[in-house]
């Protein structure tokens, strides 16, 4: 599944319908109850960030689009969406910040009380017009400061009633990249259940709201001498008080909100991904370690960087019941290793593998809490993410469903790279500042990465330049 912006997804002419959740007072009683469970650290940070921004940079949503075959049955889809919202408590809960005390409080809706209602825009002969409306819906209905902070839409194209597209966007405070890729399978299964009586076969899932409370308890043990705090302190000290940045020039930061741009490419097909994995495993290391080794070589070749330095997200779904739960189950860990002095690709992969192992404990603790302990405002500036999505339910059907993971526009002066392994192969996506320097250098960086990965596929290793091995 590719991760791209909404503008890169083909939206055609057709009948566009918004599907918006609400919580009516059906029997005169409030569906909401006071909920003492705290917000997760990352959720609270997102709330506070949103209160400080009112321009376009206020939004930060993730979403998905996918097709379902057959004529749209509106009653069945409404039932499926209601069931899906009941399934994931994060979609029925709202955390807010008091304007007077700045305290965070939570209110949650009982199961069975959310109702999704449709509002049709009618048929449009312009795909561009439909695109504008979907974008406005998502940008306008995904603020973490209000509930719901998510919205759905459907698009029925002209012609035979043989398929329709479902869109979803939700504020990043309640959804992460892995949550996004499970949406298509779950909603499609619940829709078939409602329409045809076929059991959706979904396993029970845990609650992100419960997770946030447990995370607070775990994070409370951090103090200045904790090994995780020491790891982040060392990273900050080595980077001059900041976190790692992209090794090539990305241009000057603009004083105003300027949207980023991005790119998505398929680096390896399925056979190539298997061959790359086999080459790494023969050396005793993982696919991700081999990828990081290649990235270290790229930085050394193109920028003369003696070390590879980045921040990587790692999932925190350590309870099996959280495997398919919607929420923001992501921690961060620093990945820093020497590139110069390595004598082989295998040696670099070993250094990367050691750093992955060191970063995993760090990801269990929210970086927002680490920042409090270290009294730093440093934010990630160069992020490299890896997800193996081959075993997500129905992943083999994503091409048939035209499924895509979507992200909102961003306005930061940073670079994010996503390496996603799917049944089709390896997709590499990136977002970066919309400057000439970033456009040229990120493409050059990713192009060299693809070349090195292909070399490993072909030979089981790659050649290191002389200045690296010295």
C-alpha positions as a printed Julia matrix, in Angstrom:
470×3 Matrix{Float64}:
   0.0     0.0     0.0
   1.34    3.4    -0.96
   1.37    6.35    1.47
   0.59    9.51   -0.47
  -1.34   12.74   -0.23
  -5.0    12.94   -1.21
  -4.04   14.93   -4.32
  -2.27   11.82   -5.67
  -5.35    9.61   -5.41
  -7.54    9.47   -8.56
 -10.91   11.02   -7.7
 -13.36   10.83  -10.58
 -16.68   12.33  -11.51
 -19.62   10.79   -9.69
 -21.93   11.08   -6.71
 -20.11   12.23   -3.58
 -21.64   11.61   -0.15
 -20.32   12.65    3.25
 -20.87   10.28    6.18
 -20.66   12.13    9.49
 -20.86   10.62   13.0
 -23.03   12.14   15.71
 -24.19   11.12   19.18
 -27.9    11.97   19.47
 -29.83   12.04   22.74
 -32.1     9.24   21.54
 -33.92    8.62   24.83
 -33.34   12.03   26.33
 -30.22   10.93   28.15
 -26.7    12.02   27.29
 -24.63    9.4    25.48
 -21.47   10.92   27.02
 -19.95   10.04   30.37
 -17.08   11.63   32.3
 -14.02    9.47   31.76
 -11.12    9.7    34.24
  -8.63    7.96   31.94
  -5.85   10.34   30.84
  -4.84   11.04   27.27
  -1.67    9.4    26.04
   1.4    11.63   25.98
   1.37   11.93   22.2
  -2.37   12.66   22.18
  -1.94   15.45   24.73
   1.0    16.89   22.78
  -1.13   16.92   19.62
  -3.95   18.69   21.47
  -1.65   21.38   22.82
  -0.01   21.87   19.43
  -3.44   22.31   17.84
  -4.45   24.97   20.38
  -1.43   27.05   19.35
  -2.1    27.01   15.6
  -5.05   28.34   13.63
  -3.69   28.35   10.07
  -3.36   25.5     7.61
  -0.67   23.87    9.74
  -3.38   23.18   12.37
  -4.38   19.98   10.58
  -2.53   16.7    10.82
  -4.62   13.79    9.65
  -4.09   10.32    8.27
  -6.57    8.5     6.09
  -7.3     5.9     3.5
  -9.22    5.32    0.3
 -10.34    1.98   -1.1
 -12.95    0.51   -3.4
 -15.73   -1.96   -2.61
 -17.26   -3.97   -5.43
 -20.99   -3.91   -6.08
 -23.69   -1.26   -5.87
 -23.55    0.99   -2.8
 -26.09   -0.14   -0.21
 -26.41    2.96    1.96
 -28.2     1.23    4.84
 -25.57   -1.52    4.99
 -22.71    0.98    4.88
 -24.23    3.11    7.64
 -24.59   -0.02    9.78
 -21.01   -1.07    9.04
 -19.6     2.34    9.97
 -21.6     2.38   13.21
 -20.27   -1.08   14.06
 -16.71   -0.03   13.26
 -16.94    3.03   15.51
 -18.31    0.87   18.33
 -15.37   -1.51   17.82
 -12.7     1.15   18.4
 -13.14    3.18   21.58
 -10.75    5.92   20.44
 -13.41    6.93   17.9
 -16.0     7.35   20.68
 -13.85    9.36   23.07
 -12.82   13.0    23.18
 -10.04   14.64   25.18
 -10.03   18.41   25.59
  -7.97   21.13   27.23
  -9.53   23.59   29.64
  -8.98   27.17   28.41
  -8.67   28.37   32.01
  -6.63   25.67   33.76
  -4.97   23.96   30.76
  -5.93   20.64   32.32
  -6.85   17.74   30.02
 -10.17   15.98   30.57
 -11.94   13.19   28.73
 -15.52   12.3    27.86
 -16.51    9.05   26.17
 -19.63    7.85   24.38
 -21.33    4.6    25.31
 -21.36    1.84   22.7
 -24.37    1.8    20.43
 -24.98    5.55   20.69
 -23.02    6.87   17.68
 -24.96    7.24   14.45
 -23.42    7.96   11.07
 -25.66    9.94    8.73
 -25.25   10.63    5.03
 -25.26   14.0     3.28
 -25.1    13.76   -0.49
 -23.53   16.38   -2.74
 -25.28   14.8    -5.7
 -23.68   13.91   -9.0
 -20.71   15.94  -10.2
 -19.33   15.7   -13.7
 -15.98   17.04  -12.46
 -13.54   14.88  -10.55
 -11.69   18.05   -9.58
 -14.8    19.4    -7.88
 -15.22   16.16   -5.94
 -11.57   16.32   -4.94
 -11.99   19.83   -3.55
 -15.0    18.75   -1.5
 -13.26   15.67   -0.06
 -10.21   17.77    0.84
 -12.37   20.43    2.5
 -14.3    17.77    4.41
 -11.15   16.17    5.76
  -9.38   19.42    6.58
 -12.51   20.79    8.27
 -13.62   17.73   10.25
 -10.39   16.32   11.66
  -9.39   18.79   14.35
  -8.4    17.13   17.64
 -10.14   19.99   19.44
 -13.61   18.75   18.51
 -15.53   15.5    18.25
 -15.75   13.77   15.88
 -12.2    14.34   14.7
 -12.78   12.04   11.72
 -15.11   11.78    8.74
 -16.04    9.38    5.94
 -17.05    9.91    2.33
 -18.14    7.7    -0.56
 -17.87    8.28   -4.28
 -20.04    6.38   -6.76
 -18.54    6.86  -10.24
 -20.61    7.11  -13.42
 -21.36    3.95  -15.38
 -22.39    0.51  -14.14
 -23.0     0.06  -10.42
 -20.07   -2.29   -9.98
 -17.98   -0.49   -7.36
 -17.68    2.59   -5.17
 -14.87    4.27   -3.21
 -14.78    4.76    0.55
 -12.67    7.55    2.06
 -11.72    8.08    5.7
  -9.59   10.69    7.42
  -8.91   11.05   11.16
  -6.77   13.34   13.21
  -3.34   11.88   13.91
  -4.08   12.06   17.65
  -6.25    8.94   17.37
  -4.79    7.04   14.43
  -1.39    5.88   13.21
  -0.01    4.36   10.01
  -0.79    0.77   10.95
  -4.33    1.71   11.99
  -4.84    3.21    8.55
  -3.96    0.04    6.67
  -6.43   -2.12    8.61
  -9.39    0.14    7.84
 -10.19   -1.26    4.39
 -10.39   -4.89    5.49
 -12.48   -4.15    8.59
 -15.02   -1.84    6.97
 -15.31   -4.07    3.9
 -15.93   -7.11    6.13
 -18.52   -5.29    8.25
 -20.23   -4.01    5.11
 -20.47   -7.55    3.67
 -21.84   -8.71    7.01
 -24.52   -6.02    7.02
 -25.41   -6.46    3.35
 -25.05  -10.21    2.8
 -25.08  -11.71    6.29
 -21.49  -12.98    5.94
 -19.76  -13.06    9.32
 -17.07  -10.37    9.39
 -14.85  -12.64   11.45
 -13.13   -9.79   13.29
 -11.37  -10.55   16.54
 -12.0    -8.34   19.59
  -9.57   -5.46   19.99
  -8.22   -3.51   22.93
  -8.74    0.18   23.59
  -6.34    3.0    22.82
  -7.92    4.92   25.71
  -6.88    2.14   28.11
  -3.42    2.11   26.52
  -2.96    5.82   27.21
  -3.61    5.28   30.91
  -1.12    2.4    31.08
   1.45    4.44   29.17
   1.26    7.19   31.81
   2.06    4.66   34.52
   5.04    3.32   32.57
   6.38    6.78   31.71
   6.28    7.87   35.35
   9.41    5.8    36.06
  11.59    7.97   33.79
  14.11   10.14   35.59
  17.38   11.84   34.48
  19.39    8.69   35.16
  17.14    6.26   33.3
  18.93    4.4    30.44
  16.36    5.61   27.9
  16.86    9.22   28.96
  20.63    8.7    28.75
  20.24    7.37   25.18
  18.29   10.43   24.07
  20.67   12.76   25.95
  23.61   11.23   24.11
  21.86   11.71   20.77
  21.04   15.33   21.54
  24.58   16.05   22.73
  26.08   14.52   19.59
  23.77   16.62   17.39
  24.47   19.9    19.17
  21.28   19.97   21.24
  18.95   19.08   18.38
  17.83   15.83   16.82
  19.32   14.44   13.58
  18.61   16.22   10.32
  18.55   15.11    6.69
  22.15   14.94    5.48
  21.63   16.97    2.28
  20.55   20.57    1.78
  16.77   21.07    1.85
  16.79   24.84    1.46
  16.08   27.59    3.94
  13.06   27.41    6.22
  10.33   29.79    5.14
   8.98   32.08    7.89
   5.39   31.34    6.89
   3.4    28.1     6.56
   4.5    26.51    3.28
   3.12   23.05    2.49
   5.5    20.2     1.94
   5.56   18.07   -1.17
   6.32   14.38   -1.53
   7.18   11.39   -3.66
   6.22    7.71   -3.71
   8.17    5.06   -5.65
   8.27    1.27   -5.83
  11.87    0.34   -5.1
  11.7    -3.46   -5.33
   9.1    -5.94   -6.54
   8.1    -8.91   -4.37
  10.91  -11.13   -5.66
  13.44   -8.36   -5.17
  12.24   -7.78   -1.61
  12.64  -11.49   -0.87
  16.14  -11.48   -2.34
  17.13   -8.4    -0.3
  15.82  -10.08    2.85
  17.71  -13.28    2.09
  20.95  -11.37    1.55
  20.52   -9.6     4.9
  19.61  -12.8     6.73
  22.68  -14.6     5.38
  24.66  -11.89    7.13
  22.61  -12.4    10.29
  20.55   -9.22   10.06
  17.06   -7.94    9.22
  15.57   -6.23    6.19
  15.41   -2.94    8.1
  19.03   -3.2     9.21
  20.07   -3.74    5.59
  18.02   -0.73    4.51
  19.6     1.46    7.18
  23.05    0.26    6.09
  22.22    1.38    2.55
  21.0     4.75    3.86
  24.26    5.17    5.76
  26.2     4.54    2.55
  24.07    7.08    0.68
  24.76    9.78    3.27
  28.49    9.01    3.17
  28.62    9.07   -0.63
  26.44   12.12   -1.32
  27.1    14.27    1.75
  30.34   12.96    3.23
  28.51   12.05    6.44
  30.69    9.79    8.62
  27.67    8.66   10.66
  24.08    7.76    9.91
  21.72    9.64   12.22
  17.93    9.59   12.22
  14.89    8.95   14.39
  12.73    5.92   13.72
   9.13    5.21   14.79
   8.44    1.81   16.34
   5.06    0.36   17.21
   4.02   -0.06   20.85
   1.31   -2.67   20.19
   2.86   -5.12   22.64
  -0.48   -6.61   23.72
  -2.0    -8.98   21.1
  -5.37   -7.28   21.58
  -3.85   -4.04   20.3
  -2.66   -5.55   17.0
  -5.72   -4.3    15.12
  -6.76   -1.47   17.45
  -7.19    2.04   16.08
  -4.96    4.5    17.9
  -1.53    6.16   17.86
   0.61    3.25   19.03
   3.99    4.64   18.04
   7.12    5.44   19.98
  10.39    6.91   18.76
  13.97    5.74   19.01
  17.26    7.27   17.81
  19.28    5.33   15.23
  22.91    6.51   15.07
  25.91    4.5    13.92
  29.33    5.1    12.37
  29.59    4.52    8.64
  33.22    5.41    8.09
  35.63    2.62    8.92
  33.25   -0.16    7.94
  34.84   -2.76    5.67
  31.66   -4.29    4.26
  27.92   -3.98    3.82
  27.55   -6.73    6.41
  29.5    -4.76    8.99
  27.29   -1.73    8.43
  24.16   -3.87    8.72
  25.5    -5.22   12.02
  25.99   -1.69   13.33
  22.46   -0.78   12.24
  21.02   -3.93   13.82
  22.63   -3.06   17.14
  21.08    0.41   17.02
  17.65   -1.0    16.23
  17.95   -3.21   19.31
  19.01   -0.22   21.42
  16.14    1.92   20.11
  13.39   -0.59   20.88
  13.39    0.01   24.67
  13.37    3.77   24.02
  10.23    3.5    21.89
   8.33    2.08   24.86
   8.51    5.5    26.49
   6.88    8.53   24.83
   9.41   11.03   23.56
   7.17   13.79   24.94
   7.92   12.49   28.46
  11.64   12.21   27.68
  11.55   15.84   26.54
  10.06   16.84   29.89
  12.83   15.06   31.8
  15.55   16.56   29.6
  13.82   19.97   29.44
  14.32   20.1    25.69
  12.07   21.35   22.91
  14.02   19.47   20.22
  11.72   17.83   17.65
  12.44   15.06   15.14
  13.75   16.5    11.85
  14.78   13.39    9.92
  12.54   10.36   10.41
  12.93    6.96    8.74
  10.04    4.55    9.23
   9.8     0.87    8.32
   6.68   -1.29    8.32
   6.26   -4.86    7.12
   2.63   -4.9     5.95
   2.63   -8.24    4.14
   0.61   -9.99    6.81
  -2.05   -7.35    7.4
  -5.44   -9.03    6.74
  -6.44   -8.71    3.05
  -3.11   -7.06    2.14
  -3.0    -9.13   -1.06
  -6.26   -7.47   -2.14
  -5.04   -3.88   -1.85
  -4.23   -3.55   -5.57
  -7.67   -4.93   -6.48
  -9.31   -2.5    -4.05
  -7.18    0.43   -5.27
  -6.34    0.93   -1.6
  -4.09    3.81   -0.58
  -2.97    5.29    2.72
  -3.33    9.07    2.74
  -1.8    11.9     4.71
  -2.61   15.59    5.08
  -0.4    18.44    4.0
   2.41   19.23    6.43
   4.22   22.51    6.97
   7.38   21.47    8.83
  10.97   21.97    7.71
  11.87   18.3     8.0
  12.13   15.09    5.99
  10.17   11.9     6.6
  10.86    8.67    4.73
   8.57    5.63    4.88
   9.84    2.23    3.75
   6.87   -0.14    3.52
   7.12   -3.78    2.56
   3.89   -5.11    1.05
   2.88   -8.25   -0.87
   3.6    -6.29   -4.06
   7.11   -5.27   -3.03
   8.79   -2.31   -1.32
   7.28    1.15   -1.53
   9.36    4.14   -0.45
   7.55    7.41    0.2
   8.9    10.71    1.44
   7.67   14.17    2.31
   9.92   17.2     2.42
   9.87   21.02    2.12
   8.66   22.34   -1.21
  11.99   23.9    -2.15
  14.17   23.33   -5.18
  17.01   22.08   -3.01
  14.85   19.54   -1.16
  13.18   18.34   -4.35
  16.52   17.66   -6.02
  18.32   16.21   -3.03
  15.6    13.96   -1.66
  15.08   12.47   -5.13
  18.85   12.03   -5.49
  19.02   10.43   -2.04
  16.19    7.98   -2.73
  17.5     7.2    -6.2
  20.87    6.16   -4.8
  19.1     4.13   -2.09
  17.22    2.19   -4.77
  20.46    1.57   -6.67
  22.15    0.14   -3.57
  19.19   -2.06   -2.69
  19.16   -3.41   -6.26
  22.89   -4.1    -6.0
  22.32   -6.1    -2.82
  19.53   -8.01   -4.58
  21.84   -8.86   -7.46
  25.04   -9.69   -5.6
  24.15  -10.21   -1.94
  26.21   -7.17   -0.95
  27.29   -3.73   -2.22
  30.61   -2.06   -2.8
  31.78    0.61   -0.36
  33.71    3.63   -1.6
  37.33    3.91   -0.53
  36.72    6.93    1.7
  34.18    4.86    3.69
  36.46    1.89    4.38
  39.48    3.97    5.41
